[in-house]
């Protein structure tokens, strides 16, 4: 137990000791943050193949990490209630060593194949059992080490929050280094070994911090405790405000990540960008002199909210820079305003650990809402606009300018809402005009909210209500043309769009079309008979040509495995007597495709079709070897094939299941990633030759699309007439492109090739 010593009993710590204290504690917090936030993309990438590469894996992972962060902060808070300096040091070092014994990282052996349902809770259990203990120990370090630093009596101990900025710098660098340095350079195995070594180094640094704490003069500690005693305790309202201010940007982080990753790939590159910006906001706001002053961020926040409204109203974001840059820039400004309020209202050092518990609890609440509650509650990504609207309530309360005018605002807003919403229930020219000008209508209301905040200092609730109306208008007048039905599951949100006049039904995931069917002829009469495959699957496209060539080469009915159901189009590519077996991870997608109100491919061509449900890497591996004449890999994760289906090990599975003269067709059409050299490389690594079909027909009309396809086989005779076709080019592996494996992939390289060379 520390004793209180009278002033003058001992000398103050020397300046050299102060420098040593600051250096060691800063280093320990920095390394801890590096490990804490590099393990997220590392372990999540290890888990991805278990659940089809779904972006939802990252969302659930974020819920896990935020929950464990709360547990770690609560543990640190309780540990620091002990007045003895020895007990917290010993207890925490024992915990760290116990966690180190469980390394290197690995998926718990009890967690094999995912269940048929309840993926989110199964995944949470996997994370807890696999990395729960080492992550929990890491999570406690930031508040615990700051509290130790206060007790050392260092002159800066009265306001140790600058160390939080150091922690977030480490976190920020860890996340940025992963996609740009660690993922392209090292295999998962090497990354795991480096991480384990870093954990051992951290234990030594924290042990050094403990020694410095225990050797601190008791007078310095007594003075620090006396200064703490005079600080007023934060009120309950203040603590609740902290929780709310932390919850909104935390939930918004998951929502915006899901929004942007839907249209590129389920990959750490796209996940870490928003998280890096999120952490950067913590770095900036807790600086002693923030580079971006809080008052600037409060002025820009309404503009950022209006920016999100414009982006959501535009919909169909085909521009990668707009999708990635616009949403993330607005998110950064909104998060800066929220976190700046937290920094402005932070308590005295005495209440530091309690402050961090409130922050982590708010982060967990926001994560739970966006990562678990929303997917089961809404049939579309409603959490994104909801959280954007709630961000308006994060503004501080201010005296309204022109209060005499503003007091009539509720009446004006109600009248405006009626005037803008009523046309959605009408037909005719007025309704059509509103639909055609939806961007400017929603944007104008968003600008109105910004003006309320900037010009009138209007109350938070007025700004919130105006923002909510603007966001509601983006839903009332959607960017999609035609009637829309949404289907949401763990694997994302699918839209079934009935185009104006009912001519086509279109299946979309995000802004990517995954299939379509013509329901009416050009003269408006209903289409009857067997549906004709269109979109990427029309008979003259790459997939259609590959099916025809293999069928003609064999001269007999085919046995085909198709990975991915989509709208069920390929069900009508089969001919009588052929055996087609489908593999699909998302049961809701099967249910939607089977319903003839949505699509008639399955009901018309293979009404008895019963796809194998589960991740194809696991389910298809159970199929007998050497039986399939053709394997079609068409499993999208929005606009990209899930990475674990495009590795050397995955191609080996496909090859093993092929008949002696069979072929593998992989659909690699993609706006953002160049996957052709990836597929050619993994095929070559398995002793297969590849032919690439790069169609640029310019016929992207009536939902007949250009396609990029790679067909791989043991010999050119196995692909029939394709080997001599001018439309198909036999392609050797690119020596500059490293072969993707389960242990290595490089999304950044595929993105760079697409940006540099464009569509070929």
N, C-alpha and C positions, 0 to 999 in steps of 0.2 A: 504494500500500500504506500503510495507517495505521501510524503509528509510536507507540510507547508513550512517553508523556511522564511525567516524575517529578512527584509531587504538589507543588503549589505553583507550577508553571510558569506556569499561567494561572488566571484567575478563573473561578468557577462561573458558569454561564449565569444571566442576570438573570431575575427573576420575570416581567417582561413578555414575554421571549422564551419562557419556559415556557408562558405563556398562549397565545401565538401558535402554538407547536408543537401544543399540545393542541387548539386550535380547528381548525387546518388539517387535522391528521390525523383528527380526529373527523369533520369535514365530508366528507373524501375517502372514509373508510370508510362513512359513512352513505349518501352518494350512490351509491357503488359497489353497496351492498346494495340500494338502491332499484331500480337498473337490473337487477341480477342476478335479482331475484325478480319484477319486473314483466314481464320478457321471457318468462318461462315461460308464464303464461296468455295473453299476447299472441300469441306465435308458435304455441302449441298450438292456439289458436282459428283461426289462419290455416290450419293443417294439417287440422283436423277434417273438412272436406268431402271430403278425399281418401279417408277411411276410414270413412264412414258415421256420423260422430259417436260412435264407440264409446268408452266409458270407458277401454278398454284403451289408447287413444292417450295418455291422461294417464299411465297406468302406465309405458308405454314411454318417454314423455318424461321422467318422473322418473328412470328408469334412465340415460338419456342425461345429464341434468343432474348426477346424482350421480357418474357416471363422469368427466365433464369437470371436476367439482369436484375429484376426486382428482388428475386430471392437472394442474390448476392449482396445487393445494397441493404436489404433488411438484416442479413447476417452481419454485415459490417456495422450497421447501426446498433444492433444488440451487443456486439462484441465491444464496442467503444463505450458502452454504459458501465463497463468494468473499470474501476479507477486504477487498478494495478496496471503498470506498463508491461509487466512480464507476461501475464496470461494471454493478452491478445496476440503478442508476437509468437509465443509458443504454439497456440492453437492454430493460427493461420499457417505457420510453417508446416505443421503436421498435416493439415489439409492439403497443402500444395504437394507435399511429398507423396501422400496417398494417391492424389490424382495423377502424379507423374508415373506411378507404378502401372497405371492402366494404359499408358501410351505404348506404341504409336496408335494413332487414330484408326478405327475400323468399325464396320457395321456389326452390331451385336449378333452373335451366331443364332440367337433365338428368333431373329427377325428374318424370315425367309421371304416367301412370296406375299404380296399384299393381299388383303381380304377382298371379297367381292364388293364390299361397300365400306363406308366409314374410313376412307383413305386418310383424311386429315388427322383423326385421332390415332390411327395406326402409325402415321408418320411422327406425330408428337411422341409416342411411346418409343419409337426407334431412336429419335434424337436423345431422349432422356437416358435410355439404357446404353447408348453408344458413346456419347460425349458429355453427358450430364455433369459428371463430377469435375473434369478438368475445366469445363466452361464456367461452372458455378464458382470455382476457386478464382478464376480469372476475373469474373464479374465483380467480385468483392474488392479487387485491388484498388480501383480508383478512389472511392470514398474512404477506404480504410487507410491507404497511404497518405491521403491528404489530412486525415484526422491525426495520424501519427506525426506528420510534419508540424501540425499545430502544437502538439505536446512536446516537441523538441525545444520549443522556445525560440525558434528562428524569428528574426525581426519581421519577416514577411508572413509569419504565421497567422496574423490577425485577419488576413484576407487571402486564403490559399487558393482561391478559385482560378488563379492564373495557371495552376497545375492542371485544371480541367481542360484548359485550352491545349496544354502540352499533350494530354491524353488524346484529345480529338485530332491533333496533328498526326499522332501515330496511327490512329484509326483511319484517317483520311489517306495517308500514304500507303497503308496496308491494302486498302481497297483499290486504289488506283494502280498499285504495282501488280495486282493480281492479273487483270486482263492484259496489261501492256508489258509485263515482265515475266511473272511467274508462270502463267498459263502457256504463253508461246515458247518458253525456254525449257521448262521442266515437266517431267511426268508427274502424275499424282503421287507415285511412290516416293520420288525425290522430294516433292513438296512436303510430304508427310514426315520424312526424316528431318528436313530442315526445321519444320515446325516443332518437332519433338526436341531437337537440340536447343531451339530458342526457349522452350519451356524450362529446360534445365538451367539455362543462363538466367532466366527470370528468378528462379528460386534463390540463386546466389545473390542477386541484386536485392531481393526482398529481405534476405537474411542480413545483408549489410545495412539496410534501412532499419531493421529491428535492433541491431547492435548500436547504431548511432542514436536511436531513441533511448535505449537503456542506459547509454553513457551520457545522456544529456544532463546538465546540472539541474538539481531539483529546484533551485531558485527560479530558473527560467520557466520551468513547468508551472510553478506556483504563480508567477506573474501572469502567465497565459491564462491560467484558470481564473484568476481574479478579474482579468479583463472580460472573460466570457460571462462571468456572473452578472455583470451590469447590462448585458444585452437583452432587450425585450423579446419575449417569445412571439413567434408569428401566430396570428389568429387562425381560427378554423376556416374563415372565409378566404384568407390568404392561401392556406394550404389547398383548399378546393380549387382556387384559381390556378395555382401551380399545376395541379393535376390536369385541368382542362387545357391550359396552355401547352402542356406536353403531349396530351392525347391527340389534338388536332393534327399537328405536323407528322406525328408518328403514324396515324392512320392514313394520312395523305401520302406519305412515303410509299406504303404498300399499294394504295390505289393508283398512283401515277406510275409506279413500276409495272403493275399489271397492264395498265393502259398502253404503255409504249412497248413492252416486251411481246405483246400479243402479235404485233405485225412484223417482227424480225425473227427472233429465236429465243428459246428458253435457255439462256446462257448467262454465265456470270458477267460477261462484258456489259450487258444491258442492265443487269440487276445492280451492279456496283456503282453505276453512274449516279442514279438518284441518291443512293445511300451515301456516296462520297460527298455530294452536295449537302445532304442532311447533316453530316458530320462537320463539314466546313462551316456551316452556320454556327455550330457550337464553338468552333475555334475562334471565329470572328467576334461573337458577342461577349465572350469572356476575356477578351484582351483588355488590358488596362486602358488602352486608347484604341477602340475599335476602328479598323480601316474604313468600315462602312457604318457611320453613325446611326444609332437607332431611330432618330427622328427622320432620317432619309428613308429608311426602310418602311416606316409607318406611312410616309407620303406615297411610296411606290406600291405598297400592298394593294390598295384598291385598283390601281392600274393593272397589277398582275392578275387580280381576280377577273377583271374585265378581259384580260388576255386569254385566260382559260375559257371564258364564255365564248369568245370568238372562235377559238380552236375547236371547241365541242360543237359549235353551230356549223362550222364548215364541214366537219365529219370527213370520212373518206380520205384521210391524210395519206397521199401518195408520195409526198416528199419526205425523205428520211430526215433531213436537217430540220424541217418544220416539226416533225413528230418528236424527235429527240430533243432538239434545242428549245422549241417554244414551250412545251409543257414543263421541261426541267427548269428553264429560266424563271417561269412564273412560280413554280414550286419553291425554288430557292428564295425568292423574295418573300413569299408568304411565310416560309419557315423562319427566315431571318426576323420578320416582325414578331412572330410568336416567341421565338427563343430570346429575342432582345427584351421582351417583356419579362421573361423569367430572369434574365441577368439583371435587369433593372430592379427587380423586387427580391433579389436573393437576400437571405438572412445573414446574421453574424456567424462567424466560424463555429460558435458553440452549437448551432443548429444545422451544421453542414450535412451530417449524415441523414438527418430527417428530411432535409431539402432534396437530397438525392433519392431518397425513398419515394417522395412525392413525384419526382420527375420520372422515375422508372415505373411507378404505378400508372401514371398517366400514359407513358409509352406503351405499357402492356394493354391498357384499356383501348387505346387507339388501334393497336395491332389486332386485338381480339375482334374488334368491330369490323375492320377492313379485311382481315384474313380468315375469320371463321364465321362470324355472325352474318355478314353481308352475303356471302355466297349461298347460304341456306335461306336467306330471307328475300332477296331480290332476284328477279329473272334477268336482270341486266346490271351493268356496273353502276348502280345508283350511288354507291358509297363515294365515288369521286366527286360528283357535284354536291352531295350532301356535306362533305368535309370542306369543300371550297366555300360553301355558304357559311358554315360554322366558323371559318377563319375570320369572317367579318366581326364575330363576337370576341375575338382575341384582342381587338383594339382597346386601348385604355379609354376610360370615360373622359369626355371633355365637354366644356360648355359650348352649346350650340350657338353659332352665329345666326343672326336674323331669326331668332326664336319665334317671332310673331308669324313669320311665313312657314317655318318648319312645323309649327304645331298643327297646321292643316294637312300635313303631308300624308297621314294615314288615309284620309278621305280621298285625296288625289291618287294615291297608290291603288286603292281599291277600285276606283273608276278606271284607272289605266289597265289593271288586271282584267277587268270585265271586257274592256274594249279590245284587248289583245287576244284573250282566250276564246271569246265567243265565236270568232270566225272559224275556229277549228271544228265546231259542231255544224257548220253550214256547208253548203255546196255553191258553186258558182264562181264568178270572177273574183269576188273579194277573197274567198278562201284560197283560190289559186294564187292570187297576188301575195298573200301572206306566206304561203309555202315557198314561192319563188324568192322572196326577200327575207327568209328566216334569219340569215346571218346578220343582216343589218338591223332587224327588229330586236333580236336578242342582244346584239352588240350595243345598240342604242340604250337599252335598259341597263346593261352593264356599265356603260359610260356614265349614265345617270347616277348609279351607285357610287362611282368614283368621284363624281362631282360633289355628291353629298358629303363624302368623306373629306375632300380636299378644300372645297370652297365654303362649306357650311359647318364643318366639324359636327355633322349630324350624329345623333346617338347611335350606338352600336346596333340596336334593334331595328332602326330605320334602314340602315345600310344592309343588314342581314336580310330583311324582308325584300328589299329591292333586288339584291343578288339572287335570292331564292326565286323571285318571279322570272328573272332573266334566264336562270338555269332551267326552270320549268318550261320556258318557251322553246329551249333547244330540244326538249323531249316531246312537247306538243307538236312542234313542226320539225320532225326529224330530217336528217340529211338524206336518208334513204328514200328513194322514190317508190311509192307503193305501200301496200299493207305489210306490216312487219310482225312476225311472231318470234319471240326469243326463247331459247332453251339454254339453261345454265346448269353446269355441273362442276365437279372438282376440276375438270380439264378445260374450263373456259365457258364463254358465252357464244352460242351459235345463233345466228339470225336466219330466219326463213322469210325471204322477201317475195311477195307477190307483186310483180311489176304492174304499172297502170294498164288497165284493160284485161289483166289476168293472162297475158300472153306467155309469161315465163314465171316459174318458181325458182328462186335462187338461194343456195345455201352459202352463208358467209360466216367466217370466223374473224372478228375484227373487221378489217377492210379487205380481207382476202376472200375471193370467191372459191369455193370448194366443189361446186357442182351446180348444175342447173338443168331444168327440164322444160321443154316447150309444152304448154297446155292448150294454146290456141294457135290456129293458123293465121296467116297474114290477113285473111278475109274475116277473122273473128270467129270462125267455126271451131268447135272443140276438136283437139287431136284425138284420134281413136287408134286402136291397135297397139302394137308393140312400140314402146318409146324408143326414140333414136338417141344414142349417146352423143352428147355435145360437150361443150367446154373443152377440157384437156383430153377428152376421151373419144373425140370424133374419129371416124374410121380412117381418115387420111392423115391424122396427126401421128406424133411419135409413138404413143402407147398403142393406138389402133394399128399402125403398121407393124409394130413388134409382135402383137398378138397374131395378126394374119400371117406374118413370115414364119413364126414358129409352128403355127397350125399347118401351113403348107409344107414345111420341112418334114414334119412328122407324118403327114398324110393320114392322120387318125385323130379321134377325139382327144383333147388335151386334159391333163390333170393340172390344175392351176391353184396356186396359193396367192391370195391378194391381201396385203397388209394395209388395212384402212378401208372403212366402208364409205364414209362421206355421205353423199346423197343416194348411194346405191347404184350409181351409173354403171359400174363394171358388171353388175348382175345381168345387164342386157348385152354385154359383150360376149357372153357364153353362147355356144351353139348346142343344139340338142345332143344328148349323149355325153357331154363333157362334164367333168367333175371339178367344180370350183368351190374352194373353201376360203372363207373370209376370217380375218383376225382383226379385232377392234378392241380398244381399251375403254371406250366410253359407251356405256349402255344407253345413255340418253340419246346419243347420236344414232344408234341402231333403231331405237323407238321412233325417232323423228323420221328417219328414212323409210321405215316400214309403213308409216301412215300414208295411205294413198291421197289424203287431202294435201299432203306436202309434196310427195314424189311418188311416182308409180313404177319406178324401175324394179324394185324388189317385188311388189305385189303382182306385177305383170309378167316378169321374167323368171323369178325364183321365189315364189310365195312361201316355200318351205325353208328358206335360207335361215340358218341358225349360226351366226358368227361365234367364233371362240372369243370370249371376253377376257381381257387381261393384256398386260404389256406383251407385245409380240416377241421381244427378246426372250421372255420366259416361256410363253405359251408355244411359240413356233419351234423352239428348241426341242420340245417334246414330240414333235412329229417324226415319223419314221424316215430314215435316211434313204436317199436315192430314188424318190418316187415322183417328184414334181417336174413336169416338162417346162413350166414357166412359173417364176415367182415375181410378182409385181409389188414393189415397195412404194406405197402411195400414202404413207402415214404422215399427215401434216401436223405440225405444231404452229398453227396459223400459217405464216408464209415460209416455213422451213421444216425440213425433215428433222425430227428429233435426233440430236447428235448421236445418241447411243445406238441408233439404227444405221449409222453411216460410219462405222469403224471397221478395222481389220477383223476383229473378232465377230462382229455381226455378219460381215460378208462370208466368213468361214461357215457360220451356221447356215446361211443361204446355200452355199456351195454344197455342203453336206447333204442337204435335202433335195438337191437337183438329181434328176435322172441322168444317165451317162451323157446325153446330148441336150440337156436342159439349159435354160438361160435365165438370168436375173435382169429384170427391168426396174430401174430406179428413176422415179419422176423427180427432177431437181429444178423445176421452174421456180424462180425466186427473184424478187425485186432487189434484194439487198445483199444476198450472199452468193458467191460464185462457188457452187458445190460440184461442178463437173470434174475438176482435177482431183477433188477429194475422193469421189466415187471411183474414178479411174485408178487412183493410187491404191485404195483398199482392195480393188479387184486384182490388180497386178501383184500385190503382196500375197494373194491367195492363188496365184498362177492362172488367172483368168485374163482374157483379152477383152477390150472394151471398144464399143462404137458409140459415138456421140451424135445425137440428133438435135440440131440447133435450129429451130424453125423461127423464121421471121417473115411470116407470110403476109402480115398486115391485114389479116382477116378477123381481127378481134371485134366481130360484130355478130349479132344474133347469138351471142354467147358461144362462139366457136373461137377458141383461144390458141395462140402460139404456145408451143411446149418445148421444154428442154428435157431430154431423156437420155439416159445412158443404159445400154444393154451390154451385159458381160456374159461370156461363155468360155468354155475350155478351148474351142476351136471355131474358126470362121464358118465351117459347115453347119455348126449348131444354130447360127442365126439366119440361115437360109439366104434369101435374096437380099437381105439388108447389107451383107458384106460387099455386094457389088453396087449398091445404090449410091448415087451421087449425094443424096440427102443425108447419108450416114457416113461419118468419117472415123476410120479406125484411129484410135488415139493412144499414144504412149504416155506413161506417167510423167508428170512434170517433176524434174529433179529438185526444183526449188520448193516444192510443196511437200512437207513432211507428212508421212502416212499417219492418218488419224487412228488411234487405238482407244481402248477403254481407259488407258492410262494417259492419253494425250490427245488434245484437240486444240484448234486455233481458230476461233471465231473471228478474231481481229484480222487474221490473214485473209479469210474468205470475204470479209467485208471490204477490206482494202482492194482486193482484186476486182470486185464488182465496181467499186467507185472509180478505180483507175482505168479499167478496160471497158466498163459499161456492159450493156447487153450485147452479146456476140451473135 
